[in-house]
Every structure is written in structure tokens, then in C-alpha cells.
Amino acid sequence: MIFSSKELISLEEKLGAHNYKPLDVVIERGEGVWVWDVEGNRYLDFLAAYSAVNQGHSHPKILKAMVEQAAKLTLTSRAFRNSVLPLFYEKITSISGFSRVLPMNTGAEAVETAIKLARKWGYYVKGVEREKAKILCFENNFHGRTITVISFSSETQYRDGFAPFTPGFELLPYGDISAVENAIDENVVAVLIEPIQGEGGIIIPPPGFFKQLRELCDKNRILLILDEIQSALGRTGKMFAFEHEGIRPDVLILGKALSGGFYPVSVVLAEDEVMNVFKPGDHGSTYGGNPLGAAIAIKALDVLIEEKMVENAAAMGEYIMNKLNEFSSPLIKEIRGRGLWIGIELKPEAGGARKYCEKLMEEGLLCKETHEHTIRLAPPLIIKKEEIDWALDKIFKVLQ
């Protein structure tokens, strides 16, 4: 039986929870930077599943690795060892430079893992008084939607109706080093921050902020935790966004593109002193570290490197930013970006970014609004110059 887009949308609205408001395009197939709806209309994907599909849709090498592993072994739980997980550990630690890795599934799970890790490290290594550990976070952050994570969100909708919240967090202005310095006391065990705030509208902190933050954390023996679930693995034109800042975190959180969009895989990376506070039984996941996910992640990392997707993101990101900065529109307030992660913030009088994303969809280009006034551009890292030119023609047309 073949269903139309209208029929499928109606079915979804009737039976599904209304916790998302997607654009009304029903995607059936994807290949590279392109996707097709159920009627066969083609669209250029300029969201890449919030950076989960950095390697492009249905990358054939990742698909092959998934099929081959699925035919052999998919899940053992962590009750037993499997033959693929150690190889994934070797791959991700060699790329990141960290000595230890803890695998999970979703990004939110990895953030929760990092929070638990920081608290236990604070009590057992730093010597913070029990029940007093505090983690510094930042306004307009997005780290997921679990109860603990929304406890330190500044987004009203994420919190409305879900109290009581988890204590132990303090919210500070993003990019304000003085606010961080003033908030530090003997109970602060960690700073949790995104190198660039993606959901916040592609917000880049002031130059030098992260070096100062690194120095403050070192001086006060505080863990610097970077949530690079969206920003890592080539998105900003570097393998990790922290490389732009000339610093290294103590704890690194990765997800999304770690599997190339085939399967939920996330990790928390740290050095021995931090990671070794976890003992058997402290934390875990039935699916975290499963052989199917591990095999997919290994190949997803391989193709990023072998096909020079990170370098392409840097070159194409510079190209698209130059073109956007040459474009003049009375609707645009500011353009911000790094690599292939770009936010076009519209003026309030433009009436919100949603209607422009809908118009772009009608033109065959899929983008998504964030924080009401910003159009986010984040195509797969395999995108070519001619495809960018095609997309820019649509953007310029809609924003005239």
C-alpha cells in the first residue's frame, strides 16, 4: 500500500505524541546530501539530522559495515565482552587523544554520564563535601531533555510542567569569564559547556574565552567538560571544535555523527584520573558498547578521515560564509558560523525564521529554525561547491 504525504502526516498527528513540530515534508529516501519525499520530490538536506549525518545519508561504506556486523552479532549486553568494542575504543581514543572511553547510546545519556562522572570525581578525588557538588552551566545551552538536563536549561518551555528539578547547577551568561570566576567556590567540580551553542543559534563565544576558562579550571582544580555532540567530528572544520580554541577539555562528550546517522552511539572520553572513579556497577547501559554500534562507529570515523570530510567542511564553510556575507537583505540581523555550521539570524520584524524555512522547503531546500529568529544551516560534510551554489540561490531568493 502506498501512502501520500498528506495521509502519513494525518496518521502521525492522530497517533503520535505532539512533542515535535516538524516541517511537513515526509522523507522516504536519502543519498548523500539529497533526500526524497514519498511523492518523489528531491530536497537538499541543509540540517543533516542536527549534525548526525555529517557523512551524508546512507553512506555505502558505513552501510556495508552495519550489514556485515548485523549478520554476525548485534548485542551481548555488557554482561559479556564482544570482539568489536575494544577496536572501537582503540579508534576513538587514538583520534581524540584521551586514554579512557565510556560508551552510551544517545547524547542525553552521555551528558548524564558526564555529570555523574564529575560529581563522583569531585567527592572521591577533589574532596568536595558530600551532597555539595556544583556544576557551572550556561544560559541558552542545549544538552538534552532529561529531567536533570532541563534542570539547568534557561529555556522556559523545556522546564514548564516538569518540576521538581535536580539541584547542583548554576547558570551563567555564555562567554562571560568574569561570571565564571565569581561563581567559583570550593564546591564547584565542573564546568559544562558547548564550544559553540548550536540550538542557541550558532553562538560563538568571544575570542580568548576558552583559554581563560581553561586557566580558571586548572587554577581551581575544576573539570572542563565539553559537550561536542553537535560540534565535533568535522562540523566546524576541525575534528573537534575545541581545536579552534587551542585548549583541551578534561571530559569530552560525543554522539550524533559518531554513527553517521545509522544508529545511536555516544561516548564520554576522559583521562584515567577522572574515568577511574567509576567502578563496576556504578553506571552502564544494556545497549551501550554493543558490537553493532561499535562496528558502525569505527567505519563512520574511518570515512570522515579517509574521505577528508573535515577538510571539506573547512573549505566549504569558508566559501559559504563569504557568499553569505556578500549578500544584502533587510531581513538579516547577523550571520554567524564556523565551518559548515552557520546561523542566519533574522530581525524581529521579519516575523520569525519558521516561515522562511517553510518557503525554502517549497524551493527544495531543507533547513530548520532555532530560537525563533535564526535559520540554521548544517549540510552533510560531503557537500560540493555546486550544491552550495544551488542552495544559496534558494536562500537569496527567499530572503530578498
N, C-alpha and C positions, 0 to 999 in steps of 0.2 A: 504493500500500500504506500502510495506517495502522498505526502502532506505538503501543503503550501506553507509559506512563511506565516501567513495570517492564521492558519489553523494551528500551527505549532505555538505561536505566541499566545493564542487564546487558551490552549491547553496548559501551557506553563503558568499563565496568570491564574487559571482556575485551580490548579493543583499544587503549585509551589508556594513556599513562604515568600512574602514580598519584602525580602531583605536586600534586594538589589533593584536598581533601575537602569537596566542595560539599554543601549541603543537598539532599535527594533530592526536589527539585521540578524538573520538566522543562518549561521555559518555551518556548512556541511563538510567542507574540504579545505585543506591548506597545503601549500607547497612553497617553500622559500619565503619570500616576502608577501606572497599573494594568498588570498582566501576567496572561496566561492560560496555564495548562499544557495539555498535549496532550489532556487529558480535558475541557477547557473550564472548569476551576475558576479563579476570579478571585482575585488576590492584590494587596494594596497593597505597592508596592516601597518599602521604607524603607532601601535601600542605594544605589540609583541608580548601580550598577556602580562602586562606590568613588568617587563624585562625577563619573564620566564622563558621566552622563546628567542633568546639572543641568537641562537644558532640557526634560526629560521624554522618554519613549520615542517614537520616530518622529515628531518634531516636523514638521508638514507643510511649513513653510517651508524647513527645512533639507533635508528630503527632496526638495523641488522643486529646490533649488539643486544637489543632488547629481545628480539625474537629468538635468537640463539640461546640466551640465558633462560628465557621463559620455558623453552623446551627441555631444559636440564633441571633447574631448581629455582623456585621463586621465593620461598620463605622457610626458615627454620626456627624463627624467633631467636632471641639471644640466649636461650637455654643451651644451644649448641653453637659451635663455631661453623663458619662456612668458608668456602675456598676463595671467595671473591672479595670479601670485606677487607682483609689485610692489604690487598692490592690497591683498593680504593684509598685506604689510609696512606699508603706509600705515595700515591699520586698526589693527593690533596696536600699532604704535609710538605712534599718536595716543592710544589708550586707556591705554597703560602709561606714556607719557612718556619711554621710552627711545629712543635715537637709532638703535640697530642691533639686528637680529634675525637669528638663525641657525636655520633650520627643520630639525627632525628628525621622527621618527615616534613612537616610544614615549617614555614618561617616563624609563626607564632610559637610553636613548640620550641624552636631553637632559642627564641628570646626568653621564654620561661626558663629554659635550661641555663642560660647565661645569668639570669637573675639568681637562681638557686646557687649556681657556682660562686657568684660574687658574695652572696651572703655567707655561705659556709667558709669561704676563704677569709672573709672578714672576721669571723668568730674564731676559727682554728689557727689561722696564720697571723693576721694582723693583731688579733686580741681585742676586738671590739666587744663590749659588754653584750651578753645575750639579749635578744629581742630588741636591740637598739640600732641595728644596721640601717643605714640610709643610702639610697642611690639617687644621684642627681640626674634629672632628665630635662627636656627642653620643650617649650611651647611649640605648637604646630607639628609635633612629632607624629609619626605613624610607625608603630611596631607590631600591630596586630589588633585583635579584638577580643581576646580572652578577658576575664574579669580583672586579673592582675594587671594586664597591659593597659586596659582602658582606665585603670586607677590613676595612671599618670598621663592621661590624654588631656589636652586642652580643648578638644572638640566636644561641644555640648551634646550633640546628637549621640556620640559614641557612649556617653555616660548616662544619658537620661533614662531613668527607669531601671537601672542595673545596680544601684547601691544595695548594701554597703560595700565599700571598696577596700582593697588591700592597702594597708599602711606601709610606710617606709620609703616614700618617694617624695622628692621636692622638685617642683617645676620652675625652670629658669628661662629667661629670654634667650633665644637661639643666637649664638655668635657673640654673646656679651661675656667677655672674660672676667670683667670686674664682678659680675653677678655670681660667677662660679667661685671666684676667690672668696667672696663674702659669705657664700653658703657652706664652705668647708668647715667642718668641725671634727672632733675625734670619732664620730660615729659614721662618717662617710666612708663607704667601702668601694664605691664605684661611680663612674660617670658613664651613662648610657646615651649614645648619640649617633645620629646618621651623619656621614660626611657631607652629604647633600640631602636636603629634605625633599623627597620625591613627591609624596602625597601633599606636602605643604605647598607645592607649586614650583618645584625645582629651585629651591632656595639655597644659595651658596654662601657660606659664612665669610666674614671679612678676611682679607689676606693676613696670614700670621696667627689667626685664631687657634688653629690646631697645634701649632708649635708651642704656643703659650699654654694651651690646655695640657699638652704632654708634659711640659715642665712642671705645672702645678700638680699633676697626678704623681709625678716622680718625687717631688718635694714632700708630698703629704702621704705617700705610700697608698695611693688610690688606684684601683684598676680602671684603665681606659677601655671601655667596651664599645666597639664599633659595629653597628647594625648595617651591614653591607648586602642585605638580602636583595635589594634592587640595584644598588650602585656598583657592585663588584662584577667580576667576570666579563670585563671589556666594555661595559655600558658607557663609561666616561672617557674611553680612550686609553685607559690603563687597565691592567688585570684587576687591580684593586684601587678604589678611589683614594684611599689614604696615601698612595704613592704620589699623588699630586701635591700633598702637603709636606712631604719629607719626614714623615713620622711613622711609627708602628704602634698598633694597639697592643694591649695585654690580652684581650679576648676579641676574637673576630667571629661574627655571625654571618653565615652564607646560606643561600637557598635558591629558589626560583630557577635561574639559568643553570644551576648545578646539574640539572637533569635535561636541559634542552627542551623542557615542556612535555616530556614523556611520562613523568612520574614524580610524585612529591619526594624530594630529597633535600634535607638541610643538615648543616653541621655547626658545631661550636668548636673553635680552634683556640688553643692556649698552650702555654709552656707548662713544664712539669710542676713547678711550684704551685700553680693555680689548679690545673686539672687533677692533680693527685689528691685533692681533698675529697673527691668522690670515691666512695668505697662500694663494693658490690651490694646492691640493694638500695642505694641512695637515689638512683634515678634510672629511667630506662624507657623502652618503647618496644612493643612486640614487633612492629614493622621497621623500626629504626635500625639501619645497618643490614637490611635484608639483601640477599645476593642479587636479586633483580635490580633493585635501586642502585646498588654498588656498581654493577656492570654498566648500567646506563650512565651513571655519573662519570665513570672513567672515560667512556667514549665521548661524552659531552665535553669534558675538559680537553681531550685529545684534539677534537675538531676545532675548538676555539683556538688552540695554539698552532696546529698544523696548517690550518687554512687562513691564518693571520687575521682573524676577525677583530682582535683588539686593535691592531694597527689600522685596519679599515675603519673602525669606529672613530679613531682619532682623525684620520684624513677626511672622512665624510662628514664628521661633526664640524670640523673647521669650515668645510665647504658650505654646509647648510647654514651655519651661523653667519658667514659672510654674506650669503644671499639674503637672509632674513634681515640683516642689519642695513642692507641697501634698500629694502622695501619700506615705503612710507604709507601709513594708514592712520586715519584719525581715530580708529578704534583701539590701537595698540598703546598700552601704557609702558610696557617694558618687555624685553626679550632676554631670557637668562638661559645659559646652557653650558654643558661640559661634555665633550664627546657627542654621542648620539642620545643625549638626554636633555631636552630643550623645553622650556616653558614660555608660551606666548601669553603674557598677562594683558587682559583687555581692560579698558577703562570702565568704571561702573556704569557710565551712560550707554555702553554697548549692550547692556541688558543681560549679561551672563554668558558664559562660554558654551553652555549646553546647546543653544540653538545653532551656533556656528559648527559644532561637532555634528549636529544633525544635517546641516547643509553640506558639510564635507562628505558625510556618508552618501548623500544623494549624488555627489560628484565621484564616488568610488574610492574615497579615502577614509580610513577608519582611525579616528583619534578619540580621546576621552577627556572630558573636563575634569579639573580638580580644584578644590577650594573656590568654587563658583565662577571665578573670573579668569582662570588660566586654562589654556589649551595645552595639553602635554603631548609632545612628540617623542616617540621612542621606538623607531623601527627596528627590525632584526638587524644584527651587526653585519650581515652579508649584503646589505643594500648597495646598489651601484649608483653612480652619478646620474645616469639617465633616468633611473627610477625616482631619485630625489628631485630631479628637474620636473618630472611629471607631477609629483606630489606638490611641489612648490607652486606650480601653475594653478592647482586647485586651491591652495591656501591663499594665494594672492587674489584669486577671483572672488573667493568668499569674504575676504577681509577688506576688500576695496571700500 
